[in-house]
Amino acid sequence: QGHLTRATGIQTLIAKGAKMAKMIKKSDLPQKICATCGRPFTWRKKWKKVWDEVRYCSEKCRGARA
């Protein structure tokens, strides 16, 4: 009984006037082309600080480089 459900928690935040974070569409995120497989891949939060250095879409492609 002591915990809030997700819906109740959101309703509480709204009732208190808290601002909700704006949702960003995946189609609006930056993209790059993988240097190994040539497929496009999209920015990920874990790459936030190193996005300029990211060249491969996955560990598999990074390991397959020549």
Backbone as CSV, one residue per row, in Angstrom:
resi,resn,N_x,N_y,N_z,CA_x,CA_y,CA_z,C_x,C_y,C_z
1,GLN,0.806,-1.208,0.000,0.000,0.000,0.000,0.847,1.268,0.000
2,GLY,2.073,1.175,0.429,2.889,2.355,0.601,3.522,2.896,-0.672
3,HIS,3.400,2.197,-1.797,4.046,2.682,-3.018,3.013,3.230,-4.005
4,LEU,3.468,4.059,-4.897,2.602,4.648,-5.917,2.684,3.835,-7.188
5,THR,1.585,3.669,-7.853,1.641,3.072,-9.177,2.148,4.142,-10.130
6,ARG,2.539,3.743,-11.312,3.076,4.708,-12.276,2.043,5.769,-12.614
7,ALA,0.809,5.342,-12.863,-0.247,6.288,-13.228,-0.513,7.263,-12.090
8,THR,-0.569,6.756,-10.875,-0.813,7.614,-9.719,0.342,8.597,-9.530
9,GLY,1.574,8.119,-9.726,2.744,8.984,-9.586,2.733,10.119,-10.593
10,ILE,2.363,9.832,-11.833,2.295,10.855,-12.873,1.191,11.852,-12.562
11,GLN,0.045,11.352,-12.120,-1.062,12.245,-11.761,-0.650,13.161,-10.623
12,THR,0.110,12.635,-9.663,0.578,13.442,-8.543,1.504,14.549,-9.033
13,LEU,2.434,14.203,-9.948,3.346,15.214,-10.493,2.589,16.312,-11.220
14,ILE,1.596,15.902,-12.014,0.807,16.882,-12.759,0.035,17.773,-11.797
15,ALA,-0.531,17.185,-10.768,-1.305,17.940,-9.784,-0.425,18.951,-9.056
16,LYS,0.861,18.601,-8.858,1.781,19.508,-8.165,2.362,20.561,-9.104
17,GLY,2.043,20.468,-10.392,2.525,21.461,-11.340,3.902,21.157,-11.903
18,ALA,4.384,19.949,-11.728,5.691,19.587,-12.270,5.614,19.527,-13.787
19,LYS,6.673,19.964,-14.449,6.705,19.949,-15.909,7.172,18.575,-16.375
20,MET,6.498,18.030,-17.366,6.877,16.751,-17.941,7.978,17.002,-18.979
21,ALA,8.910,16.080,-19.082,9.965,16.192,-20.087,9.355,16.043,-21.474
22,LYS,9.840,16.820,-22.426,9.338,16.720,-23.795,9.872,15.449,-24.433
23,MET,9.000,14.742,-25.110,9.407,13.520,-25.794,10.011,13.894,-27.152
24,ILE,11.110,13.244,-27.490,11.757,13.473,-28.771,11.497,12.246,-29.640
25,LYS,11.029,12.476,-30.837,10.772,11.371,-31.756,12.089,10.796,-32.238
26,LYS,12.125,9.477,-32.405,13.343,8.827,-32.876,13.755,9.363,-34.242
27,SER,12.776,9.724,-35.063,13.080,10.248,-36.397,13.771,11.611,-36.341
28,ASP,13.693,12.294,-35.200,14.331,13.600,-35.043,15.757,13.510,-34.494
29,LEU,16.195,12.309,-34.101,17.540,12.144,-33.566,18.560,12.096,-34.705
30,PRO,19.809,12.496,-34.437,20.835,12.443,-35.484,21.160,11.005,-35.877
31,GLN,21.565,10.824,-37.113,21.923,9.506,-37.632,23.309,9.546,-38.253
32,LYS,23.936,8.369,-38.317,25.215,8.183,-39.003,25.121,6.893,-39.795
33,ILE,26.069,6.693,-40.704,26.175,5.459,-41.475,27.326,4.646,-40.882
34,CYS,27.064,3.373,-40.592,28.069,2.489,-40.007,29.231,2.300,-40.992
35,ALA,30.460,2.415,-40.491,31.648,2.287,-41.333,31.876,0.854,-41.816
36,THR,31.272,-0.135,-41.153,31.457,-1.532,-41.544,30.339,-2.026,-42.449
37,CYS,29.093,-1.933,-41.967,27.976,-2.535,-42.708,27.255,-1.553,-43.630
38,GLY,27.493,-0.257,-43.453,26.888,0.740,-44.329,25.436,1.084,-44.018
39,ARG,24.897,0.535,-42.927,23.507,0.830,-42.560,23.449,2.066,-41.671
40,PRO,22.354,2.803,-41.744,22.200,3.964,-40.860,21.896,3.514,-39.429
41,PHE,22.414,4.250,-38.462,22.071,4.012,-37.064,21.822,5.345,-36.381
42,THR,21.032,5.301,-35.317,20.554,6.507,-34.648,21.280,6.732,-33.329
43,TRP,21.412,7.985,-32.962,22.009,8.418,-31.700,21.379,7.682,-30.526
44,ARG,22.213,7.325,-29.544,21.740,6.705,-28.307,22.234,7.521,-27.128
45,LYS,21.464,7.505,-26.063,21.805,8.298,-24.893,23.197,7.944,-24.354
46,LYS,23.573,6.654,-24.417,24.881,6.254,-23.896,26.033,6.836,-24.712
47,TRP,25.751,7.318,-25.937,26.765,7.933,-26.785,26.776,9.460,-26.661
48,LYS,26.043,10.004,-25.710,25.869,11.449,-25.567,27.196,12.212,-25.572
49,LYS,28.166,11.747,-24.807,29.440,12.469,-24.669,30.443,12.151,-25.769
50,VAL,30.237,11.057,-26.516,31.231,10.628,-27.511,30.646,10.495,-28.917
51,TRP,29.509,11.118,-29.181,28.825,10.955,-30.467,29.732,11.264,-31.651
52,ASP,30.605,12.261,-31.527,31.497,12.618,-32.632,32.490,11.501,-32.958
53,GLU,32.782,10.628,-31.998,33.751,9.557,-32.187,33.112,8.228,-32.601
54,VAL,31.795,8.104,-32.491,31.104,6.846,-32.806,31.111,6.627,-34.313
55,ARG,31.576,5.407,-34.739,31.651,5.099,-36.169,30.907,3.828,-36.545
56,TYR,30.617,2.987,-35.547,30.019,1.687,-35.813,28.675,1.558,-35.100
57,CYS,27.747,0.804,-35.719,26.406,0.671,-35.172,26.334,-0.315,-34.008
58,SER,27.320,-1.210,-33.894,27.274,-2.226,-32.849,28.673,-2.738,-32.537
59,GLU,28.760,-3.512,-31.466,30.030,-4.151,-31.118,30.447,-5.141,-32.200
60,LYS,29.476,-5.825,-32.783,29.763,-6.791,-33.844,30.450,-6.102,-35.022
61,CYS,29.917,-4.963,-35.455,30.536,-4.229,-36.577,31.896,-3.662,-36.181
62,ARG,32.026,-3.220,-34.960,33.309,-2.692,-34.504,34.371,-3.785,-34.508
63,GLY,33.987,-5.003,-34.130,34.916,-6.134,-34.121,35.227,-6.658,-35.512
64,ALA,34.342,-6.431,-36.465,34.522,-6.947,-37.829,35.331,-6.011,-38.713
65,ARG,35.728,-4.882,-38.202,36.489,-3.925,-39.032,37.796,-4.558,-39.503
66,ALA,38.255,-4.124,-40.642,39.448,-4.753,-41.246,40.720,-4.127,-40.746
